Amino acid sequence: MEKGIKVVARYYYQHGYFVEASQENSATARDRDYWLCRKNSAKKLYMFSSPYRNDQEEEHLILNRISENIQKFENPSPNIRYA
């Protein structure tokens, strides 16, 4: 069986970076997955999962993690996998 996953929000950042928040199409799904993307790049880097509370909390969670994840995106270690 295939799960339906949809992008529910997109947060734009500097230098062409943005974060996509995706969520499974399910009545029981509560967590959102956050993926770091860059304009004109096919790569997506998984950042974290978190239950959605509100837009302000979501932005705060992203901003606290984005710099570290941009470093991983630009300088990947062999253990990092992209979507």
MONORFEN-V421430 format. One record per residue. N is the residue number from 1. RES is the residue in one small letter. PHI is phi in whole degrees, -180 to 180 (* if undefined). NEAR is the number of other ideal C-beta (glycine too) atoms within 12 Angstrom. Layout:
BEGIN
N/RES/PHI/NEAR, N/RES/PHI/NEAR
END
This chain:
BEGIN
1/m/*/4, 2/e/-100/6, 3/k/-88/13, 4/g/-91/14, 5/i/-121/19, 6/k/-125/17, 7/v/-81/21, 8/v/-103/23, 9/a/-159/23, 10/r/-138/20, 11/y/-111/28, 12/y/-88/18, 13/y/-127/24, 14/q/-78/14, 15/h/56/16, 16/g/84/15, 17/y/-82/30, 18/f/-152/29, 19/v/-117/37, 20/e/-99/29, 21/a/-103/32, 22/s/-120/28, 23/q/-145/27, 24/e/-70/20, 25/n/-78/14, 26/s/-156/13, 27/a/-69/8, 28/t/-97/9, 29/a/-72/19, 30/r/-117/14, 31/d/-86/21, 32/r/-112/31, 33/d/-102/29, 34/y/-117/36, 35/w/-124/34, 36/l/-85/39, 37/c/-130/31, 38/r/-137/25, 39/k/-53/15, 40/n/66/10, 41/s/-126/18, 42/a/-84/10, 43/k/-77/21, 44/k/-134/24, 45/l/-108/33, 46/y/-65/23, 47/m/-101/36, 48/f/-172/23, 49/s/-122/20, 50/s/-162/24, 51/p/-67/17, 52/y/-77/22, 53/r/-113/14, 54/n/-165/12, 55/d/-62/15, 56/q/-64/12, 57/e/-65/16, 58/e/-63/29, 59/e/-61/22, 60/h/-62/15, 61/l/-61/27, 62/i/-66/32, 63/l/-62/21, 64/n/-69/17, 65/r/-115/27, 66/i/-67/30, 67/s/-61/18, 68/e/-61/17, 69/n/-74/32, 70/i/-64/25, 71/q/-61/16, 72/k/-65/22, 73/f/-63/31, 74/e/-82/19, 75/n/-129/12, 76/p/-70/16, 77/s/-89/11, 78/p/-62/6, 79/n/-83/7, 80/i/-82/19, 81/r/-116/12, 82/y/-105/19, 83/a/-87/19
END
